[in-house]
Amino acid sequence: MQILISLLVLGILVFVHELGHFVTAKLSKMPVSEFSIGMGPSVYSYTGEKTVYSFRAIPVGGFVNIEGMEVDSELEDGFNNKKPILKFIVLFAGVFMNFLFAFILIFGSTMVAGNYVQNTAPVVGEVIENSKIKNIILPKDKIIKINNIPIKEWTDISATINSEAKANILRLNVELERGREKKIVNLDVMKDPSSDRFVIGIVPEFFKVKIGLKDGFIKSVNLTGKMFKDIFKGLGALISGKVKKDDISGPIGIIKVLGSASKEGMGILAYLTAMLSINLGILNLLPIPAMDGGRILFVLWEIIGIKISKKTEERVHYVGMIMLFALMFFITVNDVFNLLK
């Protein structure tokens, strides 16, 4: 089931990317002979008025076959005969759709998740696992007094504990409410090495509140921006050689990660899918021959008036394609070795 979910996610990401190319090509009146999800032999196809829509055997990748991209093609309304700005739009549309899809996922998840606000009342939300007070204090307990000192708000708990600890009083007499009952328990304080403060091992209660469209939009923009920043930071580490070979994942590694994420719930899966969508967009935007970014680079040169022959461009893309296949082979083999460890 996890593998199916992973393949579905990858298929959606490819579909979204290729849909951008497909829609803008159609709007630009460019003939599209095939819109395919997957690679390899065709499993199912439907022939429309001017386009074949197909699913192929290998559920990774996909393509939109826009006619007129071949060397010296003079096809009327073909890609080569369109204005450079239209070529740019069609090539950039796949990347744009990946970025847009990621934002939609983040925005949707943010609106569903809402905001979690701390309860200011001294109500226990959770007891820290492996704490000494496990099963002595329970979630939903309300702390009334500590060593006969009244507790009105959550912040009073920490203030009182640390005040008593400074006076070398490390054994606490805690009065609490549990439902309709009042209980008195005795606890020993602990020192938190990370904050150098005294604690008893409890965290406050949080509750979910709805988030407005404006706040949700702003929060989603910030989260999306952080994703871009983290991805570029990782890309920089990869280029500089700081990333180890074992840390690089290809399709097999991604399927494994997506499968694990699917067990953690839809929120985690949506977040990871958004990050993968941005990754896919950025990867395609890099000025690598045979990728969208490589083709965009040649179109930008055309826009500013630098003429490069189609034969030269196709040779560059051909070499780039060979290099990409070699890289994909290396990454896939690396994935297999990582799985066997």
C-alpha atoms as a printed R data frame, in Angstrom:
    type eleno elety resid chain resno       x      y       z
1   ATOM     1    CA   MET     A     1   0.000  0.000   0.000
2   ATOM     2    CA   GLN     A     2   2.841  2.367   0.877
3   ATOM     3    CA   ILE     A     3   4.473  1.752  -2.517
4   ATOM     4    CA   LEU     A     4   1.161  2.504  -4.268
5   ATOM     5    CA   ILE     A     5   0.795  5.769  -2.329
6   ATOM     6    CA   SER     A     6   4.394  6.712  -3.202
7   ATOM     7    CA   LEU     A     7   3.873  5.984  -6.902
8   ATOM     8    CA   LEU     A     8   0.601  7.935  -6.835
9   ATOM     9    CA   VAL     A     9   2.346 10.972  -5.314
10  ATOM    10    CA   LEU     A    10   5.171 10.837  -7.884
11  ATOM    11    CA   GLY     A    11   2.617 10.407 -10.658
12  ATOM    12    CA   ILE     A    12   0.676 13.468  -9.469
13  ATOM    13    CA   LEU     A    13   3.849 15.578  -9.354
14  ATOM    14    CA   VAL     A    14   4.768 14.578 -12.910
15  ATOM    15    CA   PHE     A    15   1.173 15.107 -14.076
16  ATOM    16    CA   VAL     A    16   1.092 18.617 -12.581
17  ATOM    17    CA   HIS     A    17   4.418 19.505 -14.228
18  ATOM    18    CA   GLU     A    18   3.488 18.173 -17.664
19  ATOM    19    CA   LEU     A    19   0.015 19.711 -17.411
20  ATOM    20    CA   GLY     A    20   1.665 23.131 -17.284
21  ATOM    21    CA   HIS     A    21   3.514 22.442 -20.543
22  ATOM    22    CA   PHE     A    22   0.402 20.916 -22.115
23  ATOM    23    CA   VAL     A    23  -2.060 23.711 -21.272
24  ATOM    24    CA   THR     A    24   0.258 26.561 -22.299
25  ATOM    25    CA   ALA     A    25   1.205 24.755 -25.531
26  ATOM    26    CA   LYS     A    26  -2.476 24.333 -26.387
27  ATOM    27    CA   LEU     A    27  -3.220 27.973 -25.522
28  ATOM    28    CA   SER     A    28  -0.296 28.991 -27.754
29  ATOM    29    CA   LYS     A    29  -1.817 26.947 -30.600
30  ATOM    30    CA   MET     A    30   1.144 24.567 -30.669
31  ATOM    31    CA   PRO     A    31   0.231 21.041 -31.868
32  ATOM    32    CA   VAL     A    32   0.673 18.399 -29.140
33  ATOM    33    CA   SER     A    33   0.843 14.823 -30.439
34  ATOM    34    CA   GLU     A    34   1.006 13.056 -27.033
35  ATOM    35    CA   PHE     A    35   0.544 13.723 -23.329
36  ATOM    36    CA   SER     A    36   2.033 10.804 -21.369
37  ATOM    37    CA   ILE     A    37   2.345  9.939 -17.682
38  ATOM    38    CA   GLY     A    38   5.140  7.415 -17.111
39  ATOM    39    CA   MET     A    39   7.833  6.111 -19.433
40  ATOM    40    CA   GLY     A    40   8.375  2.947 -21.474
41  ATOM    41    CA   PRO     A    41   5.730  0.987 -23.377
42  ATOM    42    CA   SER     A    42   2.164  2.267 -23.374
43  ATOM    43    CA   VAL     A    43  -0.262  0.521 -21.006
44  ATOM    44    CA   TYR     A    44  -3.353  2.535 -21.873
45  ATOM    45    CA   SER     A    45  -3.981  5.313 -24.351
46  ATOM    46    CA   TYR     A    46  -6.877  7.446 -25.509
47  ATOM    47    CA   THR     A    47  -6.821  9.265 -28.822
48  ATOM    48    CA   GLY     A    48  -8.434 12.685 -28.685
49  ATOM    49    CA   GLU     A    49  -9.089 15.078 -31.527
50  ATOM    50    CA   LYS     A    50  -5.444 16.064 -31.968
51  ATOM    51    CA   THR     A    51  -3.610 14.458 -29.033
52  ATOM    52    CA   VAL     A    52  -2.956 10.948 -27.689
53  ATOM    53    CA   TYR     A    53  -3.273 10.677 -23.883
54  ATOM    54    CA   SER     A    54  -1.378  7.705 -22.479
55  ATOM    55    CA   PHE     A    55  -0.197  5.901 -19.343
56  ATOM    56    CA   ARG     A    56   3.091  4.037 -19.683
57  ATOM    57    CA   ALA     A    57   4.529  1.032 -17.889
58  ATOM    58    CA   ILE     A    58   7.252  2.719 -15.808
59  ATOM    59    CA   PRO     A    59   5.431  4.971 -13.283
60  ATOM    60    CA   VAL     A    60   8.259  7.529 -13.072
61  ATOM    61    CA   GLY     A    61   8.513 10.576 -15.309
62  ATOM    62    CA   GLY     A    62   6.314 11.602 -18.190
63  ATOM    63    CA   PHE     A    63   6.342 13.923 -21.176
64  ATOM    64    CA   VAL     A    64   4.375 16.221 -23.466
65  ATOM    65    CA   ASN     A    65   5.329 15.778 -27.124
66  ATOM    66    CA   ILE     A    66   5.037 19.277 -28.574
67  ATOM    67    CA   GLU     A    67   5.481 19.138 -32.319
68  ATOM    68    CA   GLY     A    68   7.931 21.358 -34.144
69  ATOM    69    CA   MET     A    69  10.816 21.088 -31.670
70  ATOM    70    CA   GLU     A    70  12.924 18.953 -34.013
71  ATOM    71    CA   VAL     A    71  16.013 20.316 -35.774
72  ATOM    72    CA   ASP     A    72  15.086 22.511 -38.756
73  ATOM    73    CA   SER     A    73  11.354 21.833 -38.280
74  ATOM    74    CA   GLU     A    74   9.269 24.343 -40.216
75  ATOM    75    CA   LEU     A    75   5.901 23.009 -39.064
76  ATOM    76    CA   GLU     A    76   3.291 25.734 -39.096
77  ATOM    77    CA   ASP     A    77   2.409 26.708 -35.497
78  ATOM    78    CA   GLY     A    78   5.149 24.314 -34.326
79  ATOM    79    CA   PHE     A    79   7.359 25.174 -31.365
80  ATOM    80    CA   ASN     A    80  10.273 26.465 -33.488
81  ATOM    81    CA   ASN     A    81   8.070 28.910 -35.389
82  ATOM    82    CA   LYS     A    82   6.528 30.529 -32.314
83  ATOM    83    CA   LYS     A    83   7.700 33.783 -30.760
84  ATOM    84    CA   PRO     A    84  10.481 33.349 -28.174
85  ATOM    85    CA   ILE     A    85   8.265 34.667 -25.364
86  ATOM    86    CA   LEU     A    86   5.683 31.931 -26.073
87  ATOM    87    CA   LYS     A    87   8.449 29.309 -26.048
88  ATOM    88    CA   PHE     A    88   9.610 30.651 -22.679
89  ATOM    89    CA   ILE     A    89   6.072 30.489 -21.229
90  ATOM    90    CA   VAL     A    90   5.564 26.901 -22.398
91  ATOM    91    CA   LEU     A    91   8.932 25.756 -21.047
92  ATOM    92    CA   PHE     A    92   8.558 27.600 -17.727
93  ATOM    93    CA   ALA     A    93   4.934 26.513 -17.188
94  ATOM    94    CA   GLY     A    94   5.875 23.053 -15.847
95  ATOM    95    CA   VAL     A    95   8.137 24.533 -13.173
96  ATOM    96    CA   PHE     A    96   5.520 27.170 -12.315
97  ATOM    97    CA   MET     A    97   2.856 24.474 -11.861
98  ATOM    98    CA   ASN     A    98   5.116 22.543  -9.464
99  ATOM    99    CA   PHE     A    99   5.655 25.676  -7.381
100 ATOM   100    CA   LEU     A   100   1.945 26.538  -7.477
101 ATOM   101    CA   PHE     A   101   0.945 22.984  -6.535
102 ATOM   102    CA   ALA     A   102   3.350 23.046  -3.572
103 ATOM   103    CA   PHE     A   103   1.848 26.327  -2.331
104 ATOM   104    CA   ILE     A   104  -1.708 24.974  -2.710
105 ATOM   105    CA   LEU     A   105  -0.758 21.887  -0.660
106 ATOM   106    CA   ILE     A   106   0.853 24.012   2.054
107 ATOM   107    CA   PHE     A   107  -2.061 26.473   2.125
108 ATOM   108    CA   GLY     A   108  -4.623 23.649   2.298
109 ATOM   109    CA   SER     A   109  -2.707 21.888   5.075
110 ATOM   110    CA   THR     A   110  -2.338 25.154   6.994
111 ATOM   111    CA   MET     A   111  -6.064 25.894   6.802
112 ATOM   112    CA   VAL     A   112  -6.973 22.348   7.910
113 ATOM   113    CA   ALA     A   113  -4.391 22.265  10.723
114 ATOM   114    CA   GLY     A   114  -5.279 25.732  12.038
115 ATOM   115    CA   ASN     A   115  -3.250 27.307  14.817
116 ATOM   116    CA   TYR     A   116  -2.375 25.637  18.098
117 ATOM   117    CA   VAL     A   117  -2.687 28.007  21.045
118 ATOM   118    CA   GLN     A   118  -1.383 27.287  24.527
119 ATOM   119    CA   ASN     A   119  -3.914 27.117  27.322
120 ATOM   120    CA   THR     A   120  -2.772 29.714  29.863
121 ATOM   121    CA   ALA     A   121  -4.528 27.836  32.678
122 ATOM   122    CA   PRO     A   122  -2.302 25.431  34.699
123 ATOM   123    CA   VAL     A   123  -3.682 22.358  32.921
124 ATOM   124    CA   VAL     A   124  -1.304 19.518  32.037
125 ATOM   125    CA   GLY     A   125  -1.189 18.706  28.334
126 ATOM   126    CA   GLU     A   126   1.310 15.868  28.401
127 ATOM   127    CA   VAL     A   127   3.664 14.158  30.804
128 ATOM   128    CA   ILE     A   128   7.127 13.676  29.306
129 ATOM   129    CA   GLU     A   129   7.867 10.057  28.419
130 ATOM   130    CA   ASN     A   130  10.169  8.260  30.902
131 ATOM   131    CA   SER     A   131   9.582 11.035  33.433
132 ATOM   132    CA   LYS     A   132   9.660 10.177  37.159
133 ATOM   133    CA   ILE     A   133   6.108 11.505  37.522
134 ATOM   134    CA   LYS     A   134   4.646  9.237  34.830
135 ATOM   135    CA   ASN     A   135   1.274  7.935  36.132
136 ATOM   136    CA   ILE     A   136   1.469 10.293  39.133
137 ATOM   137    CA   ILE     A   137   0.335 13.361  37.209
138 ATOM   138    CA   LEU     A   138  -1.915 12.747  34.205
139 ATOM   139    CA   PRO     A   139  -2.936 14.799  31.155
140 ATOM   140    CA   LYS     A   140  -5.878 17.136  31.929
141 ATOM   141    CA   ASP     A   141  -4.848 17.446  35.592
142 ATOM   142    CA   LYS     A   142  -5.162 21.034  36.809
143 ATOM   143    CA   ILE     A   143  -2.490 22.139  39.285
144 ATOM   144    CA   ILE     A   144  -3.985 24.226  42.128
145 ATOM   145    CA   LYS     A   145  -1.114 24.633  44.586
146 ATOM   146    CA   ILE     A   146   2.568 23.776  44.920
147 ATOM   147    CA   ASN     A   147   3.835 23.692  48.516
148 ATOM   148    CA   ASN     A   148   0.667 25.666  49.453
149 ATOM   149    CA   ILE     A   149   1.539 28.420  46.958
150 ATOM   150    CA   PRO     A   150  -1.532 29.136  44.763
151 ATOM   151    CA   ILE     A   151  -1.118 28.473  41.048
152 ATOM   152    CA   LYS     A   152  -3.295 30.659  38.829
153 ATOM   153    CA   GLU     A   153  -1.601 30.394  35.404
154 ATOM   154    CA   TRP     A   154   0.719 27.962  33.646
155 ATOM   155    CA   THR     A   155   3.697 30.290  34.026
156 ATOM   156    CA   ASP     A   156   3.220 30.172  37.822
157 ATOM   157    CA   ILE     A   157   4.228 26.495  37.795
158 ATOM   158    CA   SER     A   158   7.756 27.062  36.504
159 ATOM   159    CA   ALA     A   159   8.227 30.206  38.601
160 ATOM   160    CA   THR     A   160   7.197 28.403  41.792
161 ATOM   161    CA   ILE     A   161   9.264 25.267  41.101
162 ATOM   162    CA   ASN     A   162  12.429 27.288  40.456
163 ATOM   163    CA   SER     A   163  11.793 29.571  43.445
164 ATOM   164    CA   GLU     A   164  11.475 26.546  45.736
165 ATOM   165    CA   ALA     A   165  14.507 24.853  44.170
166 ATOM   166    CA   LYS     A   166  16.653 27.926  44.805
167 ATOM   167    CA   ALA     A   167  15.706 27.575  48.459
168 ATOM   168    CA   ASN     A   168  16.902 23.927  48.257
169 ATOM   169    CA   ILE     A   169  13.328 22.628  48.468
170 ATOM   170    CA   LEU     A   170  13.438 19.838  45.886
171 ATOM   171    CA   ARG     A   171  10.478 17.831  47.190
172 ATOM   172    CA   LEU     A   172   7.139 19.318  46.172
173 ATOM   173    CA   ASN     A   173   3.691 18.899  47.651
174 ATOM   174    CA   VAL     A   174   1.326 19.370  44.705
175 ATOM   175    CA   GLU     A   175  -2.445 19.836  45.001
176 ATOM   176    CA   LEU     A   176  -4.342 19.185  41.795
177 ATOM   177    CA   GLU     A   177  -7.805 18.659  40.359
178 ATOM   178    CA   ARG     A   178  -8.524 15.499  38.408
179 ATOM   179    CA   GLY     A   179 -12.038 15.695  37.078
180 ATOM   180    CA   ARG     A   180 -14.181 16.432  40.130
181 ATOM   181    CA   GLU     A   181 -11.639 15.085  42.586
182 ATOM   182    CA   LYS     A   182  -8.870 16.876  44.404
183 ATOM   183    CA   LYS     A   183  -5.605 15.006  44.935
184 ATOM   184    CA   ILE     A   184  -2.309 15.693  46.679
185 ATOM   185    CA   VAL     A   185   0.865 14.148  45.299
186 ATOM   186    CA   ASN     A   186   4.540 14.464  46.219
187 ATOM   187    CA   LEU     A   187   7.109 15.017  43.481
188 ATOM   188    CA   ASP     A   188  10.866 15.454  43.122
189 ATOM   189    CA   VAL     A   189  12.100 18.226  40.850
190 ATOM   190    CA   MET     A   190  14.681 17.612  38.110
191 ATOM   191    CA   LYS     A   191  17.210 19.934  36.539
192 ATOM   192    CA   ASP     A   192  16.899 20.404  32.794
193 ATOM   193    CA   PRO     A   193  20.508 20.462  31.460
194 ATOM   194    CA   SER     A   194  19.479 22.248  28.252
195 ATOM   195    CA   SER     A   195  17.951 25.273  30.028
196 ATOM   196    CA   ASP     A   196  19.607 25.025  33.466
197 ATOM   197    CA   ARG     A   197  16.147 25.302  35.063
198 ATOM   198    CA   PHE     A   198  14.242 22.988  37.388
199 ATOM   199    CA   VAL     A   199  11.267 21.055  36.007
200 ATOM   200    CA   ILE     A   200   8.911 18.226  36.948
201 ATOM   201    CA   GLY     A   201   8.343 16.800  33.453
202 ATOM   202    CA   ILE     A   202   5.069 18.261  32.184
203 ATOM   203    CA   VAL     A   203   4.116 20.367  29.152
204 ATOM   204    CA   PRO     A   204   1.085 22.655  28.762
205 ATOM   205    CA   GLU     A   205  -2.164 21.918  27.001
206 ATOM   206    CA   PHE     A   206  -2.687 23.233  23.480
207 ATOM   207    CA   PHE     A   207  -5.933 23.562  21.557
208 ATOM   208    CA   LYS     A   208  -6.625 24.141  17.895
209 ATOM   209    CA   VAL     A   209  -8.259 27.332  16.635
210 ATOM   210    CA   LYS     A   210  -9.363 28.107  13.095
211 ATOM   211    CA   ILE     A   211  -7.070 30.302  11.039
212 ATOM   212    CA   GLY     A   212  -8.366 33.068   8.784
213 ATOM   213    CA   LEU     A   213  -7.701 33.181   5.049
214 ATOM   214    CA   LYS     A   214  -5.353 36.170   5.342
215 ATOM   215    CA   ASP     A   215  -3.309 34.666   8.193
216 ATOM   216    CA   GLY     A   216  -3.325 31.269   6.468
217 ATOM   217    CA   PHE     A   217  -2.057 32.837   3.243
218 ATOM   218    CA   ILE     A   218   0.738 34.735   5.018
219 ATOM   219    CA   LYS     A   219   1.758 31.654   7.008
220 ATOM   220    CA   SER     A   220   1.756 29.530   3.817
221 ATOM   221    CA   VAL     A   221   3.907 32.079   1.959
222 ATOM   222    CA   ASN     A   222   6.410 32.015   4.838
223 ATOM   223    CA   LEU     A   223   6.448 28.196   4.953
224 ATOM   224    CA   THR     A   224   6.887 27.973   1.181
225 ATOM   225    CA   GLY     A   225   9.705 30.526   1.322
226 ATOM   226    CA   LYS     A   226  11.407 28.507   4.059
227 ATOM   227    CA   MET     A   227  11.160 25.389   1.884
228 ATOM   228    CA   PHE     A   228  12.850 27.191  -1.008
229 ATOM   229    CA   LYS     A   229  15.577 28.430   1.331
230 ATOM   230    CA   ASP     A   230  16.202 24.949   2.769
231 ATOM   231    CA   ILE     A   231  16.280 23.341  -0.690
232 ATOM   232    CA   PHE     A   232  18.752 25.901  -2.063
233 ATOM   233    CA   LYS     A   233  20.868 25.422   1.051
234 ATOM   234    CA   GLY     A   234  20.888 21.663   0.417
235 ATOM   235    CA   LEU     A   235  21.677 22.220  -3.262
236 ATOM   236    CA   GLY     A   236  24.629 24.396  -2.272
237 ATOM   237    CA   ALA     A   237  25.900 21.653   0.028
238 ATOM   238    CA   LEU     A   238  25.554 19.136  -2.823
239 ATOM   239    CA   ILE     A   239  27.509 21.318  -5.264
240 ATOM   240    CA   SER     A   240  30.229 22.012  -2.693
241 ATOM   241    CA   GLY     A   241  30.626 18.290  -2.005
242 ATOM   242    CA   LYS     A   242  29.432 18.475   1.617
243 ATOM   243    CA   VAL     A   243  26.663 15.925   0.936
244 ATOM   244    CA   LYS     A   244  27.769 12.296   1.163
245 ATOM   245    CA   LYS     A   245  26.944  9.763  -1.557
246 ATOM   246    CA   ASP     A   246  24.736  7.810   0.852
247 ATOM   247    CA   ASP     A   247  22.595 10.915   1.451
248 ATOM   248    CA   ILE     A   248  21.587 11.202  -2.216
249 ATOM   249    CA   SER     A   249  18.221  9.636  -3.088
250 ATOM   250    CA   GLY     A   250  16.699  8.816  -6.446
251 ATOM   251    CA   PRO     A   251  13.266  7.385  -7.336
252 ATOM   252    CA   ILE     A   252  13.684  4.255  -5.164
253 ATOM   253    CA   GLY     A   253  14.837  6.276  -2.146
254 ATOM   254    CA   ILE     A   254  12.009  8.775  -2.626
255 ATOM   255    CA   ILE     A   255   9.430  5.967  -2.794
256 ATOM   256    CA   LYS     A   256  10.786  4.626   0.508
257 ATOM   257    CA   VAL     A   257  10.598  8.065   2.178
258 ATOM   258    CA   LEU     A   258   7.087  8.720   0.850
259 ATOM   259    CA   GLY     A   259   5.974  5.297   2.081
260 ATOM   260    CA   SER     A   260   7.261  6.057   5.572
261 ATOM   261    CA   ALA     A   261   5.628  9.506   5.525
262 ATOM   262    CA   SER     A   262   2.258  8.011   4.537
263 ATOM   263    CA   LYS     A   263   2.215  6.110   7.849
264 ATOM   264    CA   GLU     A   264   2.603  9.375   9.777
265 ATOM   265    CA   GLY     A   265  -0.621 10.899   8.442
266 ATOM   266    CA   MET     A   266  -1.855 13.129   5.640
267 ATOM   267    CA   GLY     A   267  -0.298 16.294   7.088
268 ATOM   268    CA   ILE     A   268   3.256 14.925   6.938
269 ATOM   269    CA   LEU     A   269   2.641 13.370   3.508
270 ATOM   270    CA   ALA     A   270   1.259 16.666   2.139
271 ATOM   271    CA   TYR     A   271   4.242 18.609   3.519
272 ATOM   272    CA   LEU     A   272   6.742 16.162   2.009
273 ATOM   273    CA   THR     A   273   4.863 16.151  -1.317
274 ATOM   274    CA   ALA     A   274   5.034 19.960  -1.403
275 ATOM   275    CA   MET     A   275   8.777 19.835  -0.759
276 ATOM   276    CA   LEU     A   276   9.256 17.253  -3.525
277 ATOM   277    CA   SER     A   277   7.194 19.397  -5.910
278 ATOM   278    CA   ILE     A   278   9.445 22.398  -5.247
279 ATOM   279    CA   ASN     A   279  12.505 20.157  -5.623
280 ATOM   280    CA   LEU     A   280  11.217 18.921  -8.980
281 ATOM   281    CA   GLY     A   281  10.563 22.485 -10.129
282 ATOM   282    CA   ILE     A   282  14.008 23.737  -9.103
283 ATOM   283    CA   LEU     A   283  15.730 20.709 -10.652
284 ATOM   284    CA   ASN     A   284  13.963 21.323 -13.963
285 ATOM   285    CA   LEU     A   285  14.834 25.018 -13.816
286 ATOM   286    CA   LEU     A   286  18.581 24.424 -13.526
287 ATOM   287    CA   PRO     A   287  20.414 25.358 -16.772
288 ATOM   288    CA   ILE     A   288  21.213 21.734 -17.545
289 ATOM   289    CA   PRO     A   289  21.046 20.617 -21.201
290 ATOM   290    CA   ALA     A   290  17.919 18.572 -22.028
291 ATOM   291    CA   MET     A   291  16.114 19.922 -18.921
292 ATOM   292    CA   ASP     A   292  13.563 22.748 -19.046
293 ATOM   293    CA   GLY     A   293  16.172 25.138 -17.640
294 ATOM   294    CA   GLY     A   294  18.645 24.250 -20.378
295 ATOM   295    CA   ARG     A   295  16.055 24.870 -23.093
296 ATOM   296    CA   ILE     A   296  14.943 28.105 -21.395
297 ATOM   297    CA   LEU     A   297  18.551 29.318 -21.501
298 ATOM   298    CA   PHE     A   298  18.636 28.978 -25.294
299 ATOM   299    CA   VAL     A   299  15.266 30.776 -25.570
300 ATOM   300    CA   LEU     A   300  16.554 33.637 -23.398
301 ATOM   301    CA   TRP     A   301  19.511 34.006 -25.755
302 ATOM   302    CA   GLU     A   302  17.046 34.122 -28.625
303 ATOM   303    CA   ILE     A   303  15.007 36.827 -26.853
304 ATOM   304    CA   ILE     A   304  18.066 39.083 -26.464
305 ATOM   305    CA   GLY     A   305  19.030 38.519 -30.098
306 ATOM   306    CA   ILE     A   306  21.780 35.885 -29.853
307 ATOM   307    CA   LYS     A   307  21.239 33.382 -32.651
308 ATOM   308    CA   ILE     A   308  22.310 29.761 -32.048
309 ATOM   309    CA   SER     A   309  21.610 27.126 -34.674
310 ATOM   310    CA   LYS     A   310  19.105 24.440 -33.853
311 ATOM   311    CA   LYS     A   311  21.641 21.746 -34.726
312 ATOM   312    CA   THR     A   312  24.094 23.101 -32.138
313 ATOM   313    CA   GLU     A   313  21.340 23.334 -29.539
314 ATOM   314    CA   GLU     A   314  20.184 19.771 -30.195
315 ATOM   315    CA   ARG     A   315  23.764 18.454 -29.919
316 ATOM   316    CA   VAL     A   316  24.075 20.154 -26.529
317 ATOM   317    CA   HIS     A   317  20.758 18.665 -25.378
318 ATOM   318    CA   TYR     A   318  21.770 15.240 -26.710
319 ATOM   319    CA   VAL     A   319  24.977 15.273 -24.659
320 ATOM   320    CA   GLY     A   320  22.997 16.530 -21.668
321 ATOM   321    CA   MET     A   321  20.504 13.680 -22.060
322 ATOM   322    CA   ILE     A   322  23.312 11.094 -22.027
323 ATOM   323    CA   MET     A   323  24.749 12.695 -18.884
324 ATOM   324    CA   LEU     A   324  21.315 12.705 -17.221
325 ATOM   325    CA   PHE     A   325  20.756  9.029 -18.001
326 ATOM   326    CA   ALA     A   326  24.204  8.238 -16.581
327 ATOM   327    CA   LEU     A   327  23.415 10.261 -13.437
328 ATOM   328    CA   MET     A   328  20.035  8.551 -13.005
329 ATOM   329    CA   PHE     A   329  21.710  5.150 -13.396
330 ATOM   330    CA   PHE     A   330  24.270  6.053 -10.704
331 ATOM   331    CA   ILE     A   331  21.578  7.363  -8.317
332 ATOM   332    CA   THR     A   332  19.367  4.298  -8.831
333 ATOM   333    CA   VAL     A   333  22.276  1.918  -8.196
334 ATOM   334    CA   ASN     A   334  23.142  3.994  -5.115
335 ATOM   335    CA   ASP     A   335  19.508  3.652  -3.922
336 ATOM   336    CA   VAL     A   336  19.676 -0.133  -4.300
337 ATOM   337    CA   PHE     A   337  22.934 -0.357  -2.320
338 ATOM   338    CA   ASN     A   338  21.440  1.862   0.427
339 ATOM   339    CA   LEU     A   339  18.382 -0.401   0.645
340 ATOM   340    CA   LEU     A   340  20.568 -3.506   0.945
341 ATOM   341    CA   LYS     A   341  22.597 -2.101   3.835
